[in-house]
Amino acid sequence: MTLREDLRSLKVFATDPQPFDTDAAPADPLALFETWLAAAIAANVSAPHAMVLATVTPDGAPTARTLLLKDVTAEGLWFASLSGGPKGRDLRHDDRCALVLYWREQGRQIRVTGTATIGPRAVSERDFLARHPKARVAAIAGEQSEPIVDESAAMAAAEARIAADEDYVPDDWNAYVVAPDMIEFWQSGPDREQVRLRYVLRNENWSSALIWP
C-alpha cells in the first residue's frame, strides 16, 4: 500500500461527534467559543488550549506555529510571547492574523481571523511570573528562533538573573489580544456530515450564517 492509500484509509472525523444546535447559537460568537472551550476541558480533550497562530512576515511569506491560548475576554483571545521574536516582528509589520483550535476527540474546529495588539503591561507581567521557573529561564536565555550558541552559559546566566530577582519580567514579554472580525465553528457529524457556522463582524455588529462544507 502506498502512503497516499494509507492516508486515504485513515478515519477522518470523530467517532462520537458532539451535537451542534445552530438555531440555539448565541448572537455573540465569543460566548459560543467559551461554551465549546469549557466542553473540551470538561471532556479531557488533549491540549484544548493549543492553537495555531498564523501571521505574515515582513516580506509577505505566510508562517504558522502552535502556542497556548491564555484567556478569552470581551476584547478577544489572548496569547503571550516575546515581541522581539518572529511573531512580534510579524505583528508589528501586519497586525492581521489567524487562529485555529482543533479538538479531534469531539470533531470540532474553531477558526478566527482578526487583529492583534499588545495588552496592558500588568497583564504581560502576570503572565510571565505565572510561568514555570524553567520556562522563564528559557524565555530569556537567548534570542527566540535564533541558532543556539553556548547553551550552557546562556542558561546559567538566565538562571542567575531569575534567582537574583524573582519578579523580573523582560521588557519584550507581552500579552497579545486578538480582536476577532470572523469566527467560524465547524462540527463533524455521522456519515461525514459537516456543519459550519460563521460569524462576521460588520460595523461593530455580529452576523452569522451557515456555510457549505
Backbone hydrogen bonds in HBPLUS format (Angstrom, degrees):
<---DONOR---> <-ACCEPTOR-->    atom                        ^
c    i                          cat <-CA-CA->   ^        H-A-AA   ^      H-
h    n   atom  resd res      DA  || num        DHA   H-A  angle D-A-AA Bond
n    s   type  num  typ     dist DA aas  dist angle  dist       angle   num
A0006-ASP N   A0002-THR O   2.86 MM   4  6.18 155.2  1.92 150.0 157.7     1
A0007-LEU N   A0003-LEU O   2.89 MM   4  6.14 160.3  1.92 154.3 158.5     2
A0008-ARG N   A0004-ARG O   3.02 MM   4  6.26 155.7  2.08 144.9 151.5     3
A0009-SER N   A0005-GLU O   3.06 MM   4  6.21 131.8  2.31 140.6 152.2     4
A0009-SER N   A0006-ASP O   3.21 MM   3  5.25 136.1  2.41  95.5 107.5     5
A0010-LEU N   A0007-LEU O   3.27 MM   3  5.50 157.9  2.32 105.5 111.9     6
A0024-ALA N   A0021-ASP O   3.02 MM   3  5.56 146.8  2.13 111.9 121.0     7
A0025-ALA N   A0022-THR O   3.16 MM   3  5.01 163.6  2.19 101.7 106.2     8
A0031-ALA N   A0028-ASP O   3.12 MM   3  5.53 136.4  2.32 107.5 118.4     9
A0033-PHE N   A0029-PRO O   2.81 MM   4  6.07 153.0  1.89 147.7 156.3    10
A0034-GLU N   A0030-LEU O   3.00 MM   4  6.19 161.6  2.03 143.6 147.0    11
A0035-THR N   A0031-ALA O   3.07 MM   4  6.32 151.7  2.16 141.5 149.5    12
A0036-TRP N   A0032-LEU O   2.93 MM   4  6.20 164.3  1.95 156.2 159.1    13
A0037-LEU N   A0033-PHE O   2.87 MM   4  6.08 161.6  1.91 153.7 159.5    14
A0038-ALA N   A0034-GLU O   2.89 MM   4  5.98 162.9  1.91 147.5 152.0    15
A0039-ALA N   A0035-THR O   3.04 MM   4  6.23 152.4  2.12 143.6 151.2    16
A0040-ALA N   A0036-TRP O   2.95 MM   4  6.20 151.2  2.03 147.3 155.0    17
A0041-ILE N   A0037-LEU O   2.95 MM   4  6.24 157.5  2.00 152.7 158.5    18
A0042-ALA N   A0038-ALA O   2.93 MM   4  6.08 163.7  1.95 148.0 152.8    19
A0043-ALA N   A0039-ALA O   3.00 MM   4  6.08 139.6  2.16 138.7 149.0    20
A0045-VAL N   A0040-ALA O   3.02 MM   5  5.33 170.7  2.03 164.8 161.8    21
A0044-ASN N   A0041-ILE O   3.07 MM   3  5.19 162.4  2.11 109.3 113.1    22
A0050-ALA N   A0047-ALA O   3.10 MM   3  5.47 169.5  2.11 116.7 119.3    23
A0069-LEU N   A0049-HIS O   2.76 MM  20  5.08 165.9  1.78 152.2 157.1    24
A0051-MET N   A0067-LEU O   2.86 MM  16  5.59 166.6  1.88 161.1 163.8    25
A0067-LEU N   A0051-MET O   2.82 MM  16  5.59 164.0  1.85 165.4 165.0    26
A0052-VAL N   A0100-VAL O   2.84 MM  48  5.05 160.0  1.88 148.1 151.3    27
A0100-VAL N   A0052-VAL O   2.99 MM  48  5.05 138.9  2.16 134.7 143.8    28
A0053-LEU N   A0065-ARG O   2.79 MM  12  5.56 164.1  1.81 169.9 171.3    29
A0065-ARG N   A0053-LEU O   3.11 MM  12  5.56 144.4  2.24 137.0 147.3    30
A0054-ALA N   A0098-ALA O   2.80 MM  44  5.06 168.2  1.81 151.6 154.6    31
A0098-ALA N   A0054-ALA O   3.06 MM  44  5.06 152.6  2.14 139.8 145.4    32
A0055-THR N   A0063-THR O   2.88 MM   8  5.57 158.6  1.93 159.6 166.8    33
A0063-THR N   A0055-THR O   3.02 MM   8  5.57 151.6  2.10 157.5 154.9    34
A0057-THR N   A0061-ALA O   2.88 MM   4  5.23 170.6  1.89 150.7 151.4    35
A0060-GLY N   A0057-THR O   2.81 MM   3  5.19 161.0  1.84 122.5 124.2    36
A0070-LYS N   A0078-TRP O   2.79 MM   8  5.23 178.2  1.79 142.9 143.6    37
A0078-TRP N   A0071-ASP O   2.95 MM   7  5.07 163.1  1.98 152.2 149.9    38
A0073-THR N   A0076-GLY O   2.98 MM   3  5.31 166.9  2.00 156.6 158.6    39
A0076-GLY N   A0073-THR O   3.05 MM   3  5.31 136.6  2.25 103.4 114.7    40
A0077-LEU N   A0178-VAL O   3.11 MM 101  5.12 151.0  2.20 137.5 136.8    41
A0178-VAL N   A0077-LEU O   2.70 MM 101  5.12 165.1  1.72 151.3 155.4    42
A0079-PHE N   A0176-TYR O   2.98 MM  97  5.36 152.5  2.06 144.4 152.1    43
A0176-TYR N   A0079-PHE O   2.67 MM  97  5.36 162.1  1.70 163.9 170.3    44
A0081-SER N   A0174-ASN O   2.98 MM  93  5.67 157.9  2.03 158.5 164.4    45
A0174-ASN N   A0081-SER O   2.92 MM  93  5.67 175.7  1.92 156.6 158.1    46
A0085-GLY N   A0082-LEU O   3.18 MM   3  5.53 166.0  2.20 110.9 115.2    47
A0083-SER N   A0172-ASP O   2.65 MM  89  5.20 162.2  1.68 157.3 161.0    48
A0089-ARG N   A0085-GLY O   2.96 MM   4  6.22 161.9  1.99 159.4 165.2    49
A0090-ASP N   A0086-PRO O   2.89 MM   4  6.04 163.2  1.92 152.5 157.1    50
A0091-LEU N   A0087-LYS O   2.97 MM   4  6.20 163.9  1.99 153.2 157.3    51
A0092-ARG N   A0088-GLY O   2.96 MM   4  6.13 142.0  2.10 144.4 154.3    52
A0093-HIS N   A0089-ARG O   3.16 MM   4  6.37 150.7  2.25 144.2 151.4    53
A0093-HIS N   A0090-ASP O   3.11 MM   3  5.23 120.4  2.48  95.8 110.4    54
A0094-ASP N   A0090-ASP O   2.83 MM   4  6.09 159.5  1.87 153.4 160.0    55
A0116-ALA N   A0095-ASP O   2.81 MM  21  5.25 155.8  1.87 144.6 150.6    56
A0097-CYS N   A0114-GLY O   2.95 MM  17  5.77 154.3  2.01 157.9 159.8    57
A0114-GLY N   A0097-CYS O   3.16 MM  17  5.77 155.4  2.22 156.2 156.6    58
A0099-LEU N   A0112-VAL O   2.78 MM  13  4.95 157.7  1.83 143.4 149.0    59
A0112-VAL N   A0099-LEU O   2.88 MM  13  4.95 155.9  1.94 149.0 148.2    60
A0101-LEU N   A0110-ILE O   2.95 MM   9  5.23 159.3  1.99 149.5 156.3    61
A0110-ILE N   A0101-LEU O   2.85 MM   9  5.23 157.6  1.90 151.2 157.5    62
A0103-TRP N   A0108-ARG O   2.78 MM   5  5.16 168.7  1.79 154.1 158.1    63
A0106-GLN N   A0103-TRP O   3.13 MM   3  5.69 138.0  2.31 112.0 122.3    64
A0107-GLY N   A0103-TRP O   3.01 MM   4  6.02 115.7  2.44 142.5 159.6    65
A0108-ARG N   A0103-TRP O   3.17 MM   5  5.16 171.3  2.17 138.0 139.2    66
A0107-GLY N   A0104-ARG O   3.11 MM   3  4.97 148.9  2.21  98.7 108.3    67
A0188-SER N   A0107-GLY O   2.86 MM  81  5.12 161.6  1.89 153.7 158.3    68
A0109-GLN N   A0186-TRP O   3.00 MM  77  5.05 152.7  2.08 142.1 144.9    69
A0186-TRP N   A0109-GLN O   2.83 MM  77  5.05 166.3  1.84 163.9 162.4    70
A0111-ARG N   A0184-GLU O   2.93 MM  73  5.06 158.6  1.98 144.0 150.9    71
A0184-GLU N   A0111-ARG O   2.80 MM  73  5.06 161.6  1.84 147.4 153.0    72
A0113-THR N   A0182-MET O   3.00 MM  69  5.27 156.3  2.06 145.1 148.7    73
A0181-ASP N   A0113-THR O   2.83 MM  68  5.96 165.7  1.85 147.1 148.3    74
A0182-MET N   A0113-THR O   3.32 MM  69  5.27 145.3  2.45 147.6 140.8    75
A0115-THR N   A0179-ALA O   3.14 MM  64  5.43 151.2  2.23 141.0 142.2    76
A0179-ALA N   A0115-THR O   2.84 MM  64  5.43 153.6  1.90 165.4 157.3    77
A0117-THR N   A0177-VAL O   3.05 MM  60  5.58 155.9  2.11 145.0 150.3    78
A0177-VAL N   A0117-THR O   2.87 MM  60  5.58 159.9  1.91 160.8 167.6    79
A0119-GLY N   A0175-ALA O   2.73 MM  56  5.54 177.0  1.73 166.5 167.6    80
A0123-VAL N   A0120-PRO O   3.07 MM   3  5.47 128.9  2.34 106.4 118.6    81
A0124-SER N   A0120-PRO O   3.29 MM   4  6.73 157.4  2.35 150.3 156.3    82
A0125-GLU N   A0121-ARG O   2.94 MM   4  6.23 161.3  1.98 157.7 162.5    83
A0126-ARG N   A0122-ALA O   3.02 MM   4  6.18 161.4  2.05 144.9 149.9    84
A0127-ASP N   A0123-VAL O   3.01 MM   4  6.18 157.6  2.06 147.6 153.8    85
A0128-PHE N   A0124-SER O   3.06 MM   4  6.33 164.4  2.09 151.6 154.9    86
A0129-LEU N   A0125-GLU O   3.02 MM   4  6.17 171.1  2.03 156.4 158.8    87
A0130-ALA N   A0126-ARG O   3.05 MM   4  6.10 130.2  2.31 138.9 150.7    88
A0130-ALA N   A0127-ASP O   3.23 MM   3  5.23 136.7  2.43  95.4 107.3    89
A0131-ARG N   A0128-PHE O   3.09 MM   3  5.40 157.2  2.15 107.8 115.0    90
A0135-ALA N   A0132-HIS O   2.84 MM   3  5.14 122.4  2.18 107.5 123.2    91
A0136-ARG N   A0132-HIS O   2.98 MM   4  6.38 150.6  2.07 155.2 164.6    92
A0137-VAL N   A0133-PRO O   2.93 MM   4  6.22 157.7  1.98 150.5 156.5    93
A0138-ALA N   A0134-LYS O   2.96 MM   4  6.17 162.9  1.99 145.3 149.8    94
A0139-ALA N   A0135-ALA O   3.02 MM   4  6.14 145.6  2.14 139.2 148.2    95
A0140-ILE N   A0137-VAL O   3.20 MM   3  5.56 136.0  2.41 104.1 114.7    96
A0141-ALA N   A0137-VAL O   3.04 MM   4  5.97 121.1  2.40 147.3 162.9    97
A0146-GLU N   A0143-GLU O   3.04 MM   3  5.57 159.1  2.08 140.2 139.6    98
A0154-ALA N   A0150-ASP O   3.16 MM   4  6.41 163.1  2.19 154.1 159.2    99
A0155-MET N   A0151-GLU O   2.88 MM   4  6.04 164.1  1.91 158.6 162.2   100
A0156-ALA N   A0152-SER O   2.98 MM   4  6.10 158.5  2.03 145.8 152.2   101
A0157-ALA N   A0153-ALA O   3.00 MM   4  6.16 158.0  2.05 146.9 152.4   102
A0158-ALA N   A0154-ALA O   3.02 MM   4  6.23 154.1  2.09 142.8 150.1   103
A0159-GLU N   A0155-MET O   2.85 MM   4  6.06 159.3  1.89 151.7 157.3   104
A0160-ALA N   A0156-ALA O   3.02 MM   4  6.20 156.2  2.08 145.0 151.2   105
A0161-ARG N   A0157-ALA O   2.98 MM   4  6.22 148.6  2.08 141.0 149.8   106
A0162-ILE N   A0158-ALA O   3.03 MM   4  6.31 159.2  2.07 152.9 157.0   107
A0163-ALA N   A0159-GLU O   2.88 MM   4  6.04 159.7  1.92 148.8 155.2   108
A0164-ALA N   A0160-ALA O   2.95 MM   4  6.02 147.8  2.06 142.6 150.2   109
A0165-ASP N   A0162-ILE O   3.23 MM   3  5.26 132.9  2.47  96.0 108.2   110
A0168-TYR N   A0165-ASP O   3.04 MM   3  5.36 159.4  2.09 119.0 119.2   111
A0173-TRP N   A0170-PRO O   3.11 MM   3  5.52 165.2  2.14 118.3 118.6   112
A0201-LEU N   A0181-ASP O   2.94 MM  20  4.92 167.3  1.96 141.6 139.6   113
A0183-ILE N   A0199-TYR O   3.07 MM  16  5.22 154.9  2.14 136.4 143.7   114
A0199-TYR N   A0183-ILE O   2.79 MM  16  5.22 170.8  1.80 155.4 158.7   115
A0185-PHE N   A0197-LEU O   2.81 MM  12  5.18 167.0  1.83 152.2 153.7   116
A0197-LEU N   A0185-PHE O   2.88 MM  12  5.18 162.7  1.91 150.7 155.9   117
A0187-GLN N   A0195-VAL O   2.86 MM   8  5.15 157.9  1.91 150.6 157.5   118
A0195-VAL N   A0187-GLN O   2.86 MM   8  5.15 149.9  1.95 147.3 156.8   119
A0189-GLY N   A0193-GLU O   2.75 MM   4  4.57 131.4  1.98 142.1 133.8   120
A0193-GLU N   A0190-PRO O   3.08 MM   3  5.65 151.8  2.16 114.2 122.0   121
A0211-ILE N   A0196-ARG O   3.00 MM  15  5.56 157.7  2.05 147.4 152.4   122
A0198-ARG N   A0209-ALA O   2.95 MM  11  5.57 170.7  1.96 160.0 156.9   123
A0209-ALA N   A0198-ARG O   2.99 MM  11  5.57 143.4  2.13 143.1 154.4   124
A0200-VAL N   A0207-SER O   2.84 MM   7  5.48 157.2  1.90 156.5 164.3   125
A0207-SER N   A0200-VAL O   2.98 MM   7  5.48 154.0  2.05 146.7 154.5   126
A0202-ARG N   A0205-ASN O   2.86 MM   3  5.34 170.7  1.87 153.4 152.6   127
A0205-ASN N   A0202-ARG O   2.95 MM   3  5.34 155.3  2.01 112.5 120.6   128
